[in-house]
């Protein structure tokens, strides 16, 4: 492109030289040639003005056309280079490739967190049975052990699960440019924004009509009498999942808790009910939701969370009693006091 512009500039400069018009002028074949002028008394006969004007008009038109072409090429080149420069130095471009944004690190971190929680749960379980009768301050030891386990789950495991869920999870804008290259908007007008995993759970909740289910008679009966079935219909893991999400929304939204606090409550509730891996399988096997909110190279789209769920299955062997409402308990107590 630069070479073409340089050649154009040299050609225009050549046309603007004094002798360029005569050298480049080509006689018109349709107009008869005028005989050479003869000098009479020291003066020359006038030359036909039509041939002179036509030659000058043709040269001026070509020069004007070249100038216009040059200006258009300059504008196009500027826009094209601006696009290339913007894409080259975009800081998140590497993350759009599988190599640049592989899930290996976050998946390994989740595996380490699961191992830590399993060790802490095992130690807590052994300590409760060992010190039940022998140690005078048994209740204090149990409380300390439970606090440590709760912190490990909420701060370590929940964050590790969130990081794996976040891989390739984005908000997408449907707006695209009508002029792909000239206006430098071949990509989406708005850059994709990262979605929080709890927001994704809310999308799933809405897709499965969780609101309608939680207002249904089946849900109210099972909740009031703690039933595992209503009539001849058993309460399914899908229903317990929607019920748990609805309860977390009701308990946390009124105190304006953060999305991460909601997700921590979800993880604790799942471990308490020994259903965390089952719930994640149900969520990540829902293909329409995955296709809408996950990039094709994401962990969820590639694996459907299956290997992570297999690792989380090991935690179902422990009887957890984690406080899912830990973040809102002080506010609830304050409301009850007044």
Legacy VTK file of the C-alpha trace (Angstrom):
# vtk DataFile Version 3.0
C-alpha trace
ASCII
DATASET POLYDATA
POINTS 338 float
0.000 0.000 0.000
2.771 2.450 0.889
4.595 1.657 -2.372
1.433 2.377 -4.341
0.993 5.729 -2.609
4.628 6.670 -3.250
4.301 5.841 -6.962
1.132 7.917 -7.149
2.873 10.905 -5.556
5.771 10.683 -8.025
3.393 10.509 -10.977
1.431 13.556 -9.821
4.674 15.450 -9.342
5.703 14.515 -12.857
2.419 15.834 -14.263
2.857 19.133 -12.434
6.227 19.811 -14.094
6.222 22.525 -16.884
7.128 20.196 -19.734
4.999 17.299 -18.583
1.917 18.372 -20.525
3.700 18.522 -23.883
5.436 15.232 -23.338
2.345 13.410 -22.240
-0.048 15.005 -24.714
-1.294 12.575 -27.363
-2.772 13.897 -30.585
-6.441 13.254 -31.121
-6.942 10.944 -34.099
-10.466 12.248 -34.751
-9.285 15.851 -35.207
-7.289 16.702 -38.331
-3.809 17.830 -37.678
-3.206 21.519 -38.236
-0.350 22.424 -40.505
2.689 23.941 -38.931
2.367 27.656 -38.445
4.242 29.996 -40.792
5.730 33.215 -39.683
4.439 36.269 -41.539
6.159 39.542 -40.749
7.697 38.178 -37.568
4.400 36.766 -36.217
3.074 33.219 -36.208
-0.306 32.040 -37.443
-2.666 31.169 -34.598
-2.978 27.472 -33.757
-6.430 25.869 -33.653
-7.662 26.561 -30.058
-9.881 23.459 -29.971
-6.936 21.084 -30.150
-5.039 22.974 -27.460
-8.019 23.175 -25.099
-8.840 19.484 -25.563
-5.290 18.493 -24.721
-5.212 20.719 -21.621
-8.688 19.534 -20.531
-7.691 15.888 -20.793
-4.566 16.437 -18.745
-6.468 18.371 -16.042
-9.138 15.698 -15.777
-6.552 12.921 -15.336
-4.743 14.955 -12.691
-7.982 15.594 -10.772
-8.932 11.922 -10.955
-5.527 10.865 -9.651
-5.808 13.338 -6.779
-9.199 11.928 -5.806
-7.957 8.360 -6.014
-4.953 9.283 -3.901
-7.186 10.835 -1.209
-9.482 7.805 -1.102
-6.526 5.434 -0.832
-5.078 7.506 1.988
-8.341 7.340 3.968
-8.669 3.611 3.356
-5.051 2.941 4.343
-5.413 4.979 7.532
-8.538 3.079 8.608
-7.039 -0.267 7.718
-3.832 0.376 9.682
-5.867 1.667 12.632
-7.798 -1.597 12.706
-4.660 -3.694 12.476
-2.958 -1.707 15.213
-5.982 -1.934 17.496
-6.174 -5.702 17.074
-2.440 -6.164 17.441
-2.159 -4.375 20.760
-5.434 -5.467 22.322
-4.386 -6.830 25.691
-6.895 -9.705 25.796
-6.382 -10.985 22.244
-4.242 -13.890 23.405
-7.055 -15.071 25.638
-9.269 -15.770 22.618
-7.078 -18.715 21.646
-7.054 -22.158 23.204
-3.306 -22.004 23.762
-3.439 -18.601 25.446
-6.376 -19.349 27.706
-6.206 -23.014 28.571
-7.976 -24.208 31.693
-5.059 -26.252 33.039
-4.109 -23.853 35.843
-7.607 -23.289 37.224
-8.436 -26.977 36.964
-5.288 -27.913 38.883
-6.125 -25.315 41.551
-9.588 -26.877 41.946
-8.039 -30.305 42.411
-5.761 -28.970 45.164
-8.706 -27.273 46.905
-10.777 -30.465 46.828
-7.878 -32.370 48.377
-7.494 -29.771 51.150
-11.195 -29.793 51.980
-11.271 -33.603 52.025
-8.307 -33.713 54.413
-9.882 -31.093 56.681
-13.242 -32.895 56.669
-11.580 -36.198 57.474
-9.603 -34.630 60.337
-12.752 -32.963 61.649
-14.676 -36.240 61.560
-11.913 -38.190 63.322
-11.464 -35.453 65.927
-15.144 -35.436 66.816
-15.217 -39.189 67.462
-11.870 -39.209 69.319
-12.530 -36.318 71.724
-16.208 -36.924 72.311
-15.670 -38.475 75.768
-12.032 -37.929 76.560
-11.526 -34.207 76.259
-13.277 -31.833 78.681
-13.412 -28.959 76.153
-14.869 -31.125 73.393
-17.350 -28.511 72.217
-14.648 -25.873 71.851
-12.454 -28.177 69.776
-15.359 -29.063 67.518
-16.224 -25.382 67.054
-12.637 -24.514 66.063
-12.504 -27.438 63.651
-15.820 -26.436 62.090
-14.657 -22.839 61.683
-11.501 -23.940 59.915
-13.478 -26.235 57.621
-16.001 -23.489 56.852
-13.243 -21.005 55.947
-11.554 -23.569 53.748
-14.766 -24.283 51.860
-15.935 -20.690 51.474
-12.595 -19.040 50.719
-10.662 -21.795 48.964
-13.017 -24.307 47.374
-15.712 -21.806 46.361
-13.146 -19.531 44.695
-11.565 -22.482 42.876
-14.962 -23.608 41.565
-15.764 -20.026 40.540
-12.501 -19.748 38.563
-13.245 -22.929 36.633
-16.824 -21.799 35.962
-15.530 -18.403 34.780
-13.354 -19.880 32.040
-14.839 -18.597 28.776
-18.018 -17.308 30.471
-18.918 -13.942 28.916
-21.693 -11.516 28.045
-22.036 -11.263 24.264
-23.459 -8.316 22.331
-25.498 -9.123 19.217
-24.671 -5.807 17.531
-22.301 -6.023 14.567
-21.095 -3.556 11.994
-22.660 -3.273 8.526
-19.337 -2.133 7.016
-16.861 -4.720 8.244
-13.440 -3.362 7.240
-13.808 0.271 6.158
-15.234 1.485 9.454
-12.853 -0.561 11.549
-15.617 -2.486 13.320
-15.245 -6.020 12.061
-15.409 -7.292 15.613
-18.302 -6.609 17.980
-18.997 -3.017 18.878
-18.783 -3.853 22.571
-15.960 -5.966 23.916
-17.178 -9.185 25.596
-17.526 -8.749 29.332
-16.817 -11.469 31.830
-19.886 -12.889 33.533
-19.809 -13.955 37.172
-20.640 -17.645 37.777
-23.570 -16.713 40.039
-25.037 -14.648 37.206
-24.761 -17.737 35.019
-26.617 -19.777 37.652
-29.359 -17.155 37.562
-29.535 -17.532 33.770
-29.936 -21.279 34.237
-32.539 -20.687 36.956
-34.555 -18.484 34.586
-34.168 -20.971 31.707
-35.613 -23.752 33.893
-38.448 -21.506 35.148
-37.194 -21.684 38.711
-39.387 -18.802 39.833
-42.556 -20.598 38.753
-41.416 -23.812 40.409
-40.684 -22.133 43.738
-44.171 -20.623 43.744
-45.838 -23.942 42.915
-47.855 -26.082 45.349
-45.376 -28.969 45.022
-42.527 -26.832 46.264
-44.550 -25.412 49.171
-45.709 -28.845 50.323
-42.256 -30.392 50.192
-40.788 -27.396 52.016
-43.452 -27.276 54.736
-43.376 -30.983 55.589
-39.805 -31.777 54.476
-41.093 -34.431 52.091
-38.940 -36.405 49.695
-41.989 -36.991 47.497
-45.387 -35.433 46.945
-48.011 -38.022 46.106
-46.389 -40.487 43.755
-43.879 -37.953 42.439
-40.398 -37.975 43.988
-38.527 -34.715 44.518
-35.788 -34.765 41.886
-32.260 -33.299 42.097
-33.390 -30.743 39.512
-36.115 -29.541 41.881
-33.800 -29.403 44.885
-31.347 -27.384 42.785
-34.004 -24.837 41.788
-35.297 -24.731 45.351
-31.816 -24.054 46.755
-31.108 -21.267 44.255
-34.472 -19.702 45.096
-33.749 -19.834 48.835
-30.349 -18.201 48.370
-31.924 -15.445 46.270
-34.552 -14.806 48.947
-32.073 -14.762 51.830
-29.219 -12.820 50.193
-30.773 -10.380 47.734
-32.652 -8.394 50.363
-29.337 -7.592 52.059
-27.666 -6.800 48.712
-24.927 -9.392 49.071
-22.309 -9.781 46.325
-22.516 -12.453 43.601
-19.544 -14.261 45.133
-21.348 -14.433 48.495
-24.317 -16.033 46.741
-22.028 -18.578 45.108
-20.379 -19.462 48.425
-23.809 -20.150 49.892
-24.588 -22.350 46.881
-21.397 -24.398 47.365
-22.075 -24.839 51.093
-25.673 -25.923 50.457
-24.540 -28.390 47.813
-21.996 -29.984 50.138
-24.518 -30.152 52.981
-26.980 -32.022 50.760
-24.240 -34.147 49.126
-25.483 -32.859 45.781
-22.911 -30.325 44.598
-21.468 -32.520 41.836
-24.965 -33.690 40.820
-26.173 -30.094 40.511
-23.172 -29.033 38.436
-23.721 -31.964 36.086
-27.344 -30.948 35.608
-26.353 -27.348 34.905
-23.528 -28.091 32.484
-25.469 -30.701 30.548
-27.983 -28.024 29.537
-26.577 -27.370 26.075
-28.657 -24.300 25.081
-27.453 -22.360 28.127
-23.829 -23.426 27.632
-23.889 -22.483 23.947
-25.345 -19.067 24.713
-22.974 -17.937 27.469
-19.732 -19.914 26.981
-17.094 -19.534 24.292
-16.450 -22.663 22.172
-12.939 -23.030 23.612
-14.096 -22.808 27.248
-13.727 -25.570 29.815
-17.501 -25.938 30.161
-18.097 -26.229 26.410
-15.282 -28.744 25.951
-15.800 -31.004 28.989
-19.281 -30.155 30.363
-17.602 -30.065 33.800
-17.517 -33.863 33.894
-13.981 -34.433 35.198
-14.382 -31.679 37.811
-17.610 -33.307 38.979
-15.849 -36.652 39.291
-13.329 -35.005 41.604
-16.100 -33.309 43.606
-17.829 -36.681 44.040
-15.202 -37.562 46.649
-16.590 -34.877 48.986
-19.990 -36.597 49.110
-18.542 -39.125 51.557
-18.358 -36.514 54.342
-21.308 -35.272 56.428
-20.965 -31.498 56.037
-22.956 -29.082 58.170
-21.751 -25.784 56.754
-23.555 -22.480 57.402
-24.897 -21.494 53.994
-26.312 -18.264 55.436
-23.088 -17.169 57.117
-22.859 -13.880 55.204
-26.433 -12.804 56.047
-26.770 -14.241 59.544
-25.691 -11.031 61.356
-28.251 -9.008 59.398
-30.986 -11.558 60.066
-30.229 -11.531 63.784
-30.299 -7.750 63.747
-33.720 -7.739 62.126
-35.024 -10.266 64.642
-33.754 -8.133 67.507
-35.923 -5.245 66.369
LINES 1 339
338 0 1 2 3 4 5 6 7 8 9 10 11 12 13 14 15 16 17 18 19 20 21 22 23 24 25 26 27 28 29 30 31 32 33 34 35 36 37 38 39 40 41 42 43 44 45 46 47 48 49 50 51 52 53 54 55 56 57 58 59 60 61 62 63 64 65 66 67 68 69 70 71 72 73 74 75 76 77 78 79 80 81 82 83 84 85 86 87 88 89 90 91 92 93 94 95 96 97 98 99 100 101 102 103 104 105 106 107 108 109 110 111 112 113 114 115 116 117 118 119 120 121 122 123 124 125 126 127 128 129 130 131 132 133 134 135 136 137 138 139 140 141 142 143 144 145 146 147 148 149 150 151 152 153 154 155 156 157 158 159 160 161 162 163 164 165 166 167 168 169 170 171 172 173 174 175 176 177 178 179 180 181 182 183 184 185 186 187 188 189 190 191 192 193 194 195 196 197 198 199 200 201 202 203 204 205 206 207 208 209 210 211 212 213 214 215 216 217 218 219 220 221 222 223 224 225 226 227 228 229 230 231 232 233 234 235 236 237 238 239 240 241 242 243 244 245 246 247 248 249 250 251 252 253 254 255 256 257 258 259 260 261 262 263 264 265 266 267 268 269 270 271 272 273 274 275 276 277 278 279 280 281 282 283 284 285 286 287 288 289 290 291 292 293 294 295 296 297 298 299 300 301 302 303 304 305 306 307 308 309 310 311 312 313 314 315 316 317 318 319 320 321 322 323 324 325 326 327 328 329 330 331 332 333 334 335 336 337
